[in-house]
C-alpha cells in the first residue's frame, strides 16, 4: 500500500521523501557547523550581519540568500542552522523524486534516496555550507520546468545562482 501511495500521490511522495531524508540527518546536526572552514565562516558572517546590519561576504562571491537567512537565526546555533540545510536536502530530494516521476521513471522515491545518500550530498547536508541550498533551488526549478511553471522555475534558479558560483569556484581551486 505504501509503495502504491508513493507511486500515485505527489503530495504524499513529497512529504514522505522530505521526512525520510530529514530523519536520516538528525543524528548529525549538533556537533558544530561542519568540518569545512567555510561553514564556520558562514556562521561567523551571519552573526556579523545580524549585529552590525551590514552585509559581509562569508567567501567570494558570497551567497546572500543563505547569509541573510542565517543572520536572522544565528543565535540558535548549529542545530537550527545545520537543520535548515538538512531540511533543504530533504526538499531537494523530494523535488528530485517528483521530477523523476514527471519523467516517468519507474521508482522515483528509491532513485531519489540514492541521490540523497551520495556521500557528497549527505555530508554537505548536515553542515552550514551553501551547496545543498543551491542544489535544492536548482532541483525545485527543474520540477517547475517539468510542471510548466516557468515563473517559479526562474525564481528558484535565480535563488541558486550565487551559490553555484561558490561551488564552481571551489572546484577550480582544488
C-alpha positions in Angstrom: 0.0 0.0 0.0 2.8 2.4 0.9 4.5 1.8 -2.5 1.3 2.4 -4.3 0.7 5.7 -2.4 4.3 6.8 -3.2 3.7 6.0 -6.9 0.3 7.7 -7.2 0.2 10.7 -4.8 2.6 13.6 -5.5 1.9 15.3 -2.2 2.5 12.1 -0.2 5.7 11.4 -2.2 6.9 14.9 -1.5 6.4 14.9 2.3 7.4 11.3 2.8 10.6 11.9 1.0 11.4 15.1 2.9 10.7 13.4 6.3 12.7 10.3 5.4 15.8 12.3 4.4 15.4 14.7 7.3 15.2 11.8 9.8 18.5 10.4 8.3 20.3 13.7 9.0 19.0 14.4 12.5 21.8 12.5 14.4 24.5 14.6 12.8 23.2 18.1 13.2 24.6 19.2 16.6 28.4 18.7 16.7 29.2 22.1 15.2 29.0 23.8 11.8 30.9 21.1 10.0 34.5 20.2 9.0 34.7 22.7 6.2 36.1 26.1 7.5 33.7 27.8 5.1 30.8 26.6 7.0 32.2 28.2 10.2 32.7 31.3 8.1 29.1 31.4 7.2 28.1 31.2 10.8 30.5 33.9 11.8 29.4 36.3 9.0 25.8 35.6 9.8 26.5 36.9 13.3 28.3 39.9 11.9 25.4 40.8 9.6 22.9 40.4 12.4 24.9 42.5 14.9 26.1 45.3 12.6 23.3 45.4 10.0 25.9 45.4 7.2 26.3 42.7 4.6 29.6 40.9 4.7 30.7 38.1 2.4 31.5 34.7 4.0 33.5 33.8 0.9 33.5 35.2 -2.6 31.3 35.7 -4.5 29.1 35.3 -1.5 25.6 33.8 -1.1 23.3 36.5 0.3 20.2 34.2 0.4 21.7 31.9 3.0 23.8 34.5 4.8 20.8 36.9 5.3 18.6 34.0 6.4 21.2 32.7 8.8 21.6 36.3 10.2 18.0 36.0 11.4 18.6 32.7 13.2 22.3 32.9 14.2 21.6 32.8 17.9 20.0 29.4 17.6 23.4 27.9 16.9 24.4 24.8 14.8 21.3 22.8 15.5 19.0 25.1 13.6 21.5 26.3 11.1 22.6 22.8 10.1 18.9 21.7 10.5 17.9 24.2 7.8 20.5 22.7 5.4 19.2 19.2 6.3 15.6 20.3 5.6 16.7 21.8 2.3 18.4 18.5 1.4 15.1 16.8 2.1 13.3 19.3 -0.2 16.0 18.8 -2.9 15.4 15.1 -2.7 11.7 15.5 -2.9 11.9 17.8 -5.9 14.2 15.2 -7.5 11.7 12.4 -6.8 8.8 14.5 -8.3 10.9 15.3 -11.3 11.7 11.6 -11.8 8.0 10.9 -11.5 7.2 13.6 -14.1 9.8 11.9 -16.4 8.0 8.6 -15.8 10.8 6.8 -14.0 9.7 3.5 -12.5 10.8 4.1 -8.9 11.2 7.8 -8.3 11.3 7.5 -4.5 14.1 5.0 -4.4 16.0 6.8 -7.1 15.8 10.0 -5.1 17.0 8.2 -2.0 20.1 7.0 -3.9 20.7 10.7 -4.7 20.2 11.7 -1.1 22.8 9.2 0.2 25.5 10.0 -2.3 28.4 11.0 0.1 29.0 14.5 -1.1 25.2 15.3 -0.8 24.9 13.6 2.6 28.0 15.2 4.2 27.1 18.7 2.9 23.5 18.3 4.1 24.5 18.4 7.8 26.7 21.5 7.7 26.1 25.2 7.3 27.6 25.4 3.9 25.5 26.6 0.9 25.9 23.8 -1.7 22.8 22.0 -0.7 20.8 25.2 -0.7 21.7 25.8 -4.3 21.0 22.2 -5.2 17.5 22.5 -3.6 16.7 25.6 -5.7 18.1 24.0 -8.9 16.0 20.8 -8.4 13.0 22.9 -7.5 13.5 24.8 -10.7 13.7 21.6 -12.7 10.5 20.4 -11.2 8.8 23.7 -12.0 10.1 23.5 -15.6 8.7 20.0 -15.9 5.4 21.2 -14.4 5.1 24.1 -16.8 5.6 26.8 -14.2 8.3 29.0 -15.8 8.0 32.0 -13.4 8.6 29.8 -10.3 11.4 28.0 -12.2 13.1 31.3 -12.9 12.7 32.5 -9.4 14.2 29.3 -7.9 17.0 29.3 -10.4 17.7 32.9 -9.6 18.0 32.0 -5.9 20.5 29.3 -6.7 22.9 31.3 -8.9 25.1 33.0 -6.3 25.8 29.7 -4.5 26.6 27.9 -7.8 29.3 30.5 -8.3 30.8 29.4 -4.9 30.6 25.7 -5.9 32.2 26.2 -9.3 34.9 28.5 -7.8 35.8 26.0 -5.1 36.1 23.1 -7.6 38.6 25.1 -9.8 40.9 25.6 -6.8 41.0 22.1 -5.6 
